[in-house]
Amino acid sequence: MADGLPSGGGLGLGAMAPECTNWAAEEEPEPLEKGLFQDEESCSDCSYHDKPVTSLQSFVPEGKTLFPEIFQTSQLLFYERFRAYQDYILADCKASEVREFTAEFLEKVLEPSGWRAVWHTNVFEVLVEVTDVDFADLKAVVKLAEPYVYDSEVNTFTLDCVKELLELKECRLPLQELWVVFDSSGVFDQTALAIEHVRFFYQNIWRSWDEEEEDEYDYFVRCVEPRLRLYYDILEDRVPSGLVVDYRNLLSQCEESYRKFLNLRSSLSNCNSDSEQENISMVEGLKLYSEIEQLKQKLKLIENPLLRYVFGYQKNSNIQAKGIRPNGQKVTHVVSSTMMTGLLRALLRDKLCEEHCEGEIEVQFHRDPLSAINACFEGDTVIVCPGHYVVHGTFSIADSIELEVIHRGKTTLENCVLQCETTGVTVRTSAEFLMKNSDLYGAKGAGIEIYPGSKCILSDNGIHHCKEGILIKDFLDEHYDIPKISMVNNVIHNNEGYGVVLVKPTIFSELQDNAHDGIEENKALKIQTSEEADAAERVDLEELIQCATGRMELYERTDLSEQVEGNCEIVNELVAVSTQKGHMKKKRLSELGITQADDNLMSQEMFVAIVGNQFKWNGKGSFGTFLF
């Protein structure tokens, strides 16, 4: 489980990474609260020149004290880069249109002149001033800044050599080799960010063979998103180290083979004779082409967020299933940082008593989940008691075991990655679950399953590539209230079914039709209800609906139509079901002779928050209802 994003500008996958890593900040700055653009309403003109101060950080590369500070832009988070490439730079372009789309984007946000930058190469750094930008060629026209500021890793490569090299390049430099000098006014913020996105793209996303791939899907979906996700999965230690090495080697091999193939194809195109040497070259070219296709398929396996874990498990997992313990005994492993007497009594009563177990059982105690799992054999049970546990990296479970989290208690997951091979997270009745800044994917069922009577807080998470995103169970349960759910700023995407599914019994539809009859039946039983209570009920319900719909109106004024629709659907369905459950509860209490029931829906705090969530590319839509 990742503990957060480590710092670093030279972050990459071997050949894809910048070679000089001291151009990263020593300390991670505060994350940029907004992405490429600071105001959604200004996206059309992409201009922020009226901004009074910069929102970006600055740093001086290690050992480069003679140079001015430059903008720190290499610390962007996954969704900041994701949003920039998807919404502003690449959109739905094809691979052959990437350069054209990038040039159009740069024309909107890049200052064409008047800014300084450090020209950074593997050999030297020199301060330059930009006088013009060739957007179509992704290059800047520069001159050496005065006074000269220069540094070289090689003593023989002098400033005169730099001037000569600059003349040979006709003073035109690739934008990705320029690091914008810091300016606190905010005028050059978008210039620095735009160049960072171009630099990152060509260092970590683009492949030289991409233009020759068939454009069955747009380039972003087919290549950018999976490669970007892989980059951050490696950065955050979500990918086994052996698989990272495999990926780097495959990438290097593919690049080398493709270079040979291009050279061979070029030589054949310049040869007009039907010689034996040409025939040999054609055979060699076919072999290279076949080799390149195989390498690309292996790369795609690792780039796919689901398939790479299957691939990685088969290729890199050293563990083997232990099978049944030699003496045939099954063991219950209890994980607890401390063991209080009350907890021990509860374990003995609820988990370890004779009615739950057949005969005598062996119990082993552990201080962390990993040591308990490592001690397991086939059929063992691991019970995780309330506590704070930290597991670095990843681990695999080879044997079939049962893993529980104590139902009554609070579980908090923050900055974690949950790679689910079978089921995701189940929030049982009376449990409280908080997940924040985490990533959950791969569940063959729902990513998160929420039971009645529980409390679930989901904030700033990614839930994706599951069968269903979030499953909320049975609001008409006879014994438990609806769960208290907070969903804020989550990105729920690429799930096979719905982003969020509400499960309720088929009787619910019948109850809706007969709700009026049920009220009349209560009157027939001569249950006393005052007009004031009825009025309060109506006011409370209207208040709740206004609260929910009013909250949504704030989002309807934005362009985020898809996620707004999902948030509205969820809130509206919860309002309807909660109202019906209130009638059911009141009826049951009335039959017991209790004449006053708490119908104040707002007092139950059933809607903590369901706002700001994004629903994208879910197979059946953002929200659905399942009747059973």
N, C-alpha and C positions, 0 to 999 in steps of 0.2 A: 504494500500500500504506500503510495507516494505521500510524502509529508509536505509537498508543496513544490513550486517551481524553483529549481536552483538557478543561480544567476549565470549569465554567460552569453556573449555575443557569438563566440566561435562554437556554436552548438550545432552538431550535425552528424551525418552518417558517413564517416570516413571521407571518401572522395567528394562528398557533397558539402562538407563543412569548410568554412574559411580556414586557411592554413595558419594564419597568425591569430592566436587566441588571446593575445594581450589587448585586443581591441574591444574586449568586453568590460563592462563596469565591474569594479571590485565588489560592490554591494548592490543588491537588487533594490531599485527604487519602488515607490508606491505604484501599483498597477494603474495604467491609464484607465480612467473611469469611462471614457468614451472612445470610440474607435477612430476611424480615419476622419470622419466629419463630426463636428461638435453639436450640430443642430440639424435635426431631420428636415425642418422647413427650408433650410438653406442648401439642401443637396443639389438642387437644380443648377445653381450657379457655382457651387463648390468654392466659395470665396469667404475668407475669414480675415481679411486685411484690417477690419475694424476692431479686431480683438486686442484688448489693451496689453495683456501679458501672456507669456508662454505658459502652457500646461505641461510641457515636457521637462525632463531632467537633463542634466549635462554631466559630462565626465571628461577627464584627461586620460588617454591611454597610458598604460603602465610604462614608465621610463621615457615618456615623451613630454617632459615638463616644458620644453621650449615651445611647444605647439599650443594654440588656443584651445579652449574647451570646445567639444563637439556635442551635438545632440545625442542623447541616449535613446535609441529607438529599437534596440535589439531585444528588449525585455517584453515584447508584446505577448499577450496570452493567446491561446488557441482560437477562441471565439472572436477576438479582435482581428486576427489575420483572416479567419474564415469569412467574417462579414465583409471585410475589405475586398477580398477576391471575388466573393459571390455577388455582392450587391453593387460594387463600384468599378471593379477593374475588368473581370472576365465575363461575368453574367452567364449567358448561354452561348458563348462563342465556341467555334470549333478550334481544333488544334492549329489549323492553318491560319486562323484569324487572331491568334494570341498577340502577336506583335502589333497588329493593327489596333486591337482593342486597348492594349497597354498604351500605345501612343496617344489615342484619343483621351484616355484617362489623364495622362500626364499633361496634356495641353490645358486641361481644366484646372489643375491644382498646382502645377509647378511654376515657380517664378522663372521667367526666361533669362534673367540676368540680374547682376547686382548682389550676388551672394558669394561667399567664400567657402572653400571646402578643402579638406585634406585628401590629396590623391594618394591612396594607399595601395601598395603592391607588396609582393613577397620580398622585394629587395630594398625598397626605399619608401619614404613618405615625404611629401613636399606640399607646401601650402599654395593653393592656386585660387584664382578669381574667375568666376564664370561670367562670360560676356554674351553668350547665346546658347540656345539649346536646339539640337536637331531632334525633334520628337520622333519622327519616323524611324530614325536610326538608333534611338535611345542613347544618344551621345550629347555631351556638353562641349561647347567651344570655350577654351580656357586660356589664361595667361598666368605666368608666375606672379604671385602676390608680392608686393614690396612692403617692408623689407623681406628678403628671402628667408624662409624657414624650411630647413631641409635636414633629413636624417637618413642614413643608409646602414643596412646590415653588412654591406661589403665595402671595405675601405677604398677599393679601387674604383668603385662606382661613384664618381664625383658629381657635383652640381652641373658641371659642364656636360657630363654624360646625360643628365636629366634633360637639359635644354636640347641636346641633339636628338634625344628620343622623342621629345615633344614636337620637334620640327618634323621628324619622320611620320608622326601621327597626325600632322597638320593641325596640331593643337586641339584635336578632337578626342575626348576620353569617354569610355563607357560610364554611364551614370552609376552603375553598381560599384565602381571603384572609387566613388567620391563619398566622403563623409562630411555632412554639412556642419559648418562652424556654428556654434551656439549663439543665439540671439534672443535676449530676454523679452523683446517687444512682442513676440508671437507672430510676426510677419512671415517667418520662414518655417513655422511648425509643419504646415502641410507639405512643403517641399521636402523637409527631412523625412516625414512619414512616407511620402510617395516613393522616394528613392529607396527607403528601407524595404518597402514591399516589393519593388523591382529586384533589389539585391537578393532578398530572401528567396523570391520565386526562382530566379535563375541558378541559385546555389543549391537549393534543396528540393524543388518541385519539378522543374523542367528537365526533360530528357531529350537528347539530340535526335532520337528516333520518333518522338511524339507526332511530328507532322505527317509521318507516313502511316500512322495508325488509322484505321477506318473510323469515321465519325458516326458511329451508331447512336451515341449519346453525346450530350454536350461535354466539352473538355473538363469543366469543373467537376461534374458528377463522376466522370470516368476516371480522372487522374488526380485532380488537385485535392479534393476532399480526402481520399484514402491516403495519399502521400503526406498530406499535412497532419492527419491524425497519427500516422505512423511516426512522424518526426517527434510529435509531443509524447507519444507513448514511450518512445525510446528515451527522450529527455527526462521523463518522470519515472523511469525504471519499471515500466509495465511489461517490457518485452524481455524474455530470457537472454542473457548475454551471449549464449551460443547462437541464438537465432539472429542477433544483431551482427555477429561476425559473419554468419552465412550470407546475410543480406548485403553487407559491404563487399564481400568477395564476388557474389553474383553480379552486383552492380558494376564492379570493376571489369569483370570478364565480359559483360554485355557491352560496355563502352568500348573496350579494346576490340572485340569482334566486329562491332558496328563500324569502327574507324577503318579496320581492314576491309570490310565490305564496301564502304564508300570509295576507298582508294582503288579497289579492284574494279568496281563499276565504272569509275572515271576512266581507268585505263582501257577498258573494253569499249567505251563509247568513243574513244579517240582512235581506235584501231579498226580499219576498214577491211583488212584481209581476213580470209577464211582459213587461217593457219591452224596447225595442230596446237600451237601455244595458246591460241584464243580459245579453242575447245577445252583445253585443260583448265584455263582460267574460268570458264563458264561453269565447269564441274565444281571447281573450288568455291566459286561464288554461291552455288546452290547449297553446298555443305555449310558455308558460313551463314547463309540465310536461315537454314534449318536450325543451326546452333543458336542463332540469335533469338528465334521464335521460342525455343525451349527455355532459354534463359529469361526471356520476358515473361513467360507463363509462370516461372518460379518466383519472379519478382512480384507479380500480381497476387500470387498466393499469400505472400508475406504482407503485402500492402493491404489486402482485404482484412478488415478488423476482426472478422469471425474466423476466416479460414487460417489466418496466420497462427492462431493458438492451437488449432488442430495440427497444423504443419509443424509448429514448434514443439508440441508435445511429442509427436512421433519422432522428430529429429534429435531433440535435445534432452528429453527427460531421462535421467539416470535411474529414477525410482521404479521399482517393480512391485506389483501387488504381493503382500506377504501371505495372503490367504488366511485360512482359519488357524488360530493359535494351536501349537502342537498338542497341548493337553485338551483342546476342544473348548476351553473356558472362554466365555465372553466377559469383557471388563467394561465397567462404567468409569469413565474419566471425568473428574470434576475439576473445572478450571475456576480458580478463585484467588485473587490477590490477597485477600484476608477472609477468614471464616468466622463469622459471628455465630453465637449460639442460636439466635432466632433463625438464621439462614440454614444452619445445620438441621434444626428441627423440621423446617419446611421441606428440606431435601428428603429427610427420612420419611416424612409423612406423604409427600406427593410423588416422589420419584423412586425411592428405595425400599418402600414397604413391600410386604409379601404379596399383596394383591396386584402390584405392578410388576412383580418379578417372579420367576419360577425358581423357587429354592434359594439357596445362598448365592450371593453375587460378590465378585471382587470389585473393590472401589479403589481407584488410584487418584491422588490429588496432584494438580499441576498449577504453576503460577502464571502460565501463559498458554494461549490456544495452540501455538505451534508445537510445543513440547508434547502436548496431549495428542495431537494428530500424529506426530512421529512415533508415538508409542502404541498406536492403534493396530489391531489386526481386523480381519474380516468380521463384520457383525458387531463390533464394539460401539459404544455410545459415548459421545462427548457432550457434557452439560456445561455451558458457559454461564457462570454466575455473574451478577452485576459487578462491575469493576472497570478499570481503565487499562486497556491492553494495547500495545503497539507492536505491529508486525511489519518489518521492513522488507521490501522486495516482494516476491511472489512465492507461493508454495502450492504443491499439487497433492491431491488425495487419491492414492492409487486403489485402495480397497473400498468396498462399499460399507460405509459407516453412517451412523445417525448423529447429526449435529443439532443441538437445541441451544436456543437462548431462552434464559428464564422468562416466562411469559409476563409476570408481574414485575415491571421495572422499567427503567429508562435506558435506551441504548443510543449513543451518539456516535455518528460517523462523520468525520470532517477531513477533507483533503485525501479521500480514499479512492481506490479503484476497485470495483467489484466486477471481476470477470466470472460470469455465472455459466457453468457448464450445463446445469439442469434447471433448477428453479432459482428465482431471485431472492428478494428479502420479503419475509412474511411478518406483518405486524399483527400479532394476535390480540384477542380481547384483553383489555386492561393494561396492555403494553403501551409504552410511550417511545416513539422513534423519531430521532432527529438526524437528517442527512443534509450536509451542507458542503458545497464546493467539491462534489464528488462525481464520479463517472461510473455508471452501471450499464452493463451490456451483456448480451449473449444468452439470456435466459430463454429456455425452451417454453416456458410459461410466461406469466406476467413478471415484469421487472420488479415491481413492488405490489404486494397483495395486502390490502388493508381490511381488517376484520371489524365488525361492529364493536363499539365500546372501547376502541383504541384511540390514541392520539398520534398523529403523524405530521411532522413538519419537514417539508422539502424546500430547500432554498438553494438556488444557483447550481443546480445539478444538470448533468447530461444523462438521459435515460434513452437508450437506443439499441437497435438490432436485437430486440426481444420479440417474443410472439405477440404480447401486448405490452404497452408501456406501464400503466398503473391500473390495477383492478380493485374496485371498491365493492365490498361484499354486503349483500342483503340488508338493506336499510329497514326492512320490516321485521326484523328479528323480534321474537316475543319477549326477550329478557334484557336486551342491551340497547342503549341509546345509539344514535348514529355516531360514527367516529368524528372526531374533531380534526379537520384537515386544513393544513396551510400549504399552499403551493405558490411559491413566489419566484419568478425569473428562472424557471427551469426550461431546458430545451429538450423536448420530447420528440424524437425523430427516428425515421428509418425503422420503425417497428412493423412487423408483419401484419398485424391487425390494426386495432385502434390505438390512439395515444392514451386515452383514458376510457375504461369500460366500467359501467355501473351494473352490478349483478343484483337482481331482485326477483322475488317469486312471481309467477304468473298471476297469482291472486291479487297482485297490486292493481292490475288493469281492471279487475272486477270490482275492487274496492273503490276505485275512482268512479265507476259507473253508479255504485250503490251508496256513495257517501251521503247523499241526501236522505236516503231511506234509513241509514244508520242514525242520523240525527233525529229523525222522526221517532225511531224506536226508543231512543233515550227519553224523549218526551213522554211516550206511552208508559214508561216505567216510573213516571212522576219524579224524575230526578230534578232537584231544584237547581236552577242556574239563574243568576241575576242578569238583568240587562246590562249592568255595568261590566260584568265579566265578559259577556259576549262582545261588547263594544271594545274592551281592552284587547280581546283576541284579534278582532279585525284590524285594530290600529297596529298591533305588534306585527301582524303578517304584512300589512301594507308597508310598515317601516322597514321590514326585512327586505321586501322586494325592491323598495326604493333604494335601499342601501346597496343591494347587489347590482341593480341596473345602473344606478348612479355611478358606482365604481367602474362599471364597464364603459360608461359614456366617455370617461377620460381617455380610454384607449381607442374608442371608435373615431376619435378625431385624428388619429395617426394613420399611417399607411400600413400598419401591421394587421391587415384584415384577417389573415389566416389564423394567427394566434388569438386574436380578439374573439373570433367566432368560437374557437375551442373553449376559451375561458367563459364566454357567455353561456354556451351550451351546458357546461358543467354546473354553473351557478343556478341556472334556471331549473335544471333537473333536480338539484338538491333542494331547492325551494319547494317544488311540487311534492317530492317524496316526504320531506320533513313535515309539510302541512298535513299530508295524509296520515303520517305516523302519529301526529298530535291528536287527530280524531280517534285513531285506534286506541291510543293510550287512555284518552279520556273515557272512552266507552268501557274499557276493562275496569278502570277505577270506579266508574259509576255502577257497574254490575256488582262490585264489592261493597257498595254503599258509601263510597267516598264521593262526596259531591263537589269538591274543589280540586282541580288539577292545574298544575302550572303550565299554561299554554303560551307563556311568554317565550317565543322562539329566540328572540334576541338574547335573553338571559342565559340560554344554553350555550352561547358562543360557538355554535356549530360551524360558522363561517369565520375562521380566523383570517384567512386571506386566500383568494384564488385569483391572482392577478399577474400580469407580466410574463406569462408562460408562452413559449413558442412551440407550435405544433407543425412539423414539416415532414413531408414524405412518408407519412404513416399509411400503410397499405389500404386501410378501410376508412381513413379519416381521423379527425382529431378526437371525436367523442362518440361512443355508442352505448346502447343499453342491451343487456342480455337477460332474457326472462327464462326462469327454470321452474 
